[in-house]
């Protein structure tokens, strides 16, 4: 039996909501690719390539992702993180990288495990924006980025995702459900492709119009 998110409706309504979402996701992804510079994600790709070889992320990598996500570093967590030895930061992120790359786990299980590990570091204990960027850099073919624009898009599409603990794992399950119900329209799509479509939809709530 297909596993679905605990927050979502069951049966036909569940499947219908996910199929209907593709009427928005497909043109949103096309608009994203047309309007966003192909160089914008170079920082994410560079961090991902380094992580492929180092198996972990250091403070410099995390700082790069903070800039990429346009997050504020004028916070207490940034001071606390910078005060830790880079060896400690890498030790924690190496465990998180191993978790999200573990193909014996489903993507949602891996996301939940990796998210729990990285929560040991300052800046990752609450919220999922930066944590999801780090985990996506660690496993770009499996993970996806979450932020407020994504949440707004999910709300608009009536795809429930509450802020209760374990949200990132449930988010990856939701994306997996979308891929499962997308049919031919989901061919060639990854969770990361869906997150960019959601990001575009969340920042442009009136565009694109459903096809």
N, C-alpha and C positions, 0 to 999 in steps of 0.2 A: 504493500500500500504506500502511496505517495505521502511523504512527510511534508506538512505545511506549517507555516508559522502559527504559533498559538493564538496570535492576535487576530488572525484573518478569518473571515467567514469560511464555512465548509462547503463542499460540494459544488453544485453548478454556479452559485453566486461567486464563489472563490475563483473558479476558472474563468468566468465571464469578466470579472474585474481585471484579471491579469491579461486576458486577450485584448480587452478594450484599451488597456494602457499602451499597447503597441501602436494604436492609432496616433498617439502623441509621441512615443519614443522614436519611431522611425524617422519622421521629419525633423524631430529635435536633434537627433544625431547628425543628420545631413546638414542642418543649419550650423551646428557646432563646428563641424569639419570645414564648412565654407567660410565661417566668420572668424574663427580663432586661429591665430598664427600657428603654423606647424612647428615653430620653434618654442612655443610657450612651455611645453612639457619637457624641454631639454634637461632642466634641473632634476626632475623626477627620474628621467631615463639615466642620467649620469649617476645619481645615487644608486639606482637599481643595478647598474653595471658594476659599480664598486662593491656593492653588497654581494653580488654574485661571486666575487673572488674572496672578499674578506669574511663573509658569513655573518657580519654584524655591522651595526651602524655606530659611529662615534658622534661626539658632540658637533663636529663640523658638518656631518651629514644631516643631523637633526636641524641645525641652524639653517642649512640650505632649504630644507623642507618647510621651515617656518616662513621663509621669504616666499617660497613657491606658493604656499597657501595664503600668503598675505595676512599672517597672524601677527598679533602684537607680542613683542618680546619684552615690553616694559611691564613685566609682571614678576611677582615673587618667585614663581616656579622657574623662570629662566635663570634667576640668580642661584637658586638651589641646584638646578641641573648643572650649571657651569661650575659650581663649587665641588662637584663630584669628580673623582679621577676618571679620565676617559676609559681606563681599563675596566672600571666598574660598569660604566654605561655600555661598553661593548659586550661585557659578559652577560648583561641582562638582555640586550637586543639580540645577541647570538641565540639565546634560548627561544626568544620570540620568533626569530627567523626560522629556526628549525621547526617550530610548531606549525607555522603557516605553510611551510613547504612539505609537510608530512602528508603524503598522498594516501596513507592508510586511513586518514580522517576525511570526512566530507569537508567542503569549503567552509560551511558554517561552523562545524566543530573545530576546525583548525583556527578560524577567526576568533572563536570564543576563547580558545586556549591561548593563542598569541596575545589577545587583548588583555587577558588576565595577567600574563607574565609582564608585559610592558607597563602595566599599572604600578609596578614597583618603583618606577622613576618619576621624579617631579615633572609636572606638566602632562602626565598621562593618567592621572588618577580619576579625573572627571572629564566629561566631554570625549568625543570620538574623532574630531576633525584631524588633529595632529597625529593621533595614534593610528588612524586609518591610513594616513599618508605614509607613515613609516612602514606599516604592514604591507601596503601596496607596493612600496619600493622593494620590500623583501620578497614578495611573490606576485609580480605584476600580472601573471596569467591566471591567478586564483583570487586575489583580493580586490577590493574596490574602495574608493574614497567616499567618505560620508561627511556632510557638512550641513549648514542651515538651509542652503539652497536645495540640496537633495531632499531634506525633510519637507520643505515647502512643496516640492514637486510631488512627493509621495502623498501628502495631505490633499493636494489638488486632485490627484488621481484616485483618491479614496483607498489607498493601500496603507493599512494601519501599521505604524511603527512607533511605539510609545518609548519614552525615555527611561523605562524601568531597567534595572541592572541586566547586563547581557545584551544590550541593544545591538552592538556590532555583530555578534553572532547571528541574531535574528535578521539583521539587515542583509547579511550574505545569504541567509536562507530565502529571504524575500526575492533577492536577485536571481537565485537559482530557480525559484518558482516561476519567475517571469520568463526565464530562458526555456523552462519546461513547457510553458503554455504558449510560447510565441510561434510555434510551428515553423513554417518556412521562413517567416520574417526574422526569426532568431538565428538563422544559419550564419555562421561566421562571427557571431557576436560573443563577447566575453562579458564578465561582470563589470570590468572596467569600461567597456563601451556603454553599458547601461548607465553607469554612474555619470558619464559625461553627458548623456542624453537627459538624465534627471537634473544635472547641474544646469544645463541650458534651459530646461523647462522651468526650473525653480527661480531663475533670474529673469525669465521672460514669460510670466504667467499667461499672457494673452497670445504668445507666439511660440511655436507655430500652431496654426489651426489644425485640429484633427482632420485627417484625410478620410 
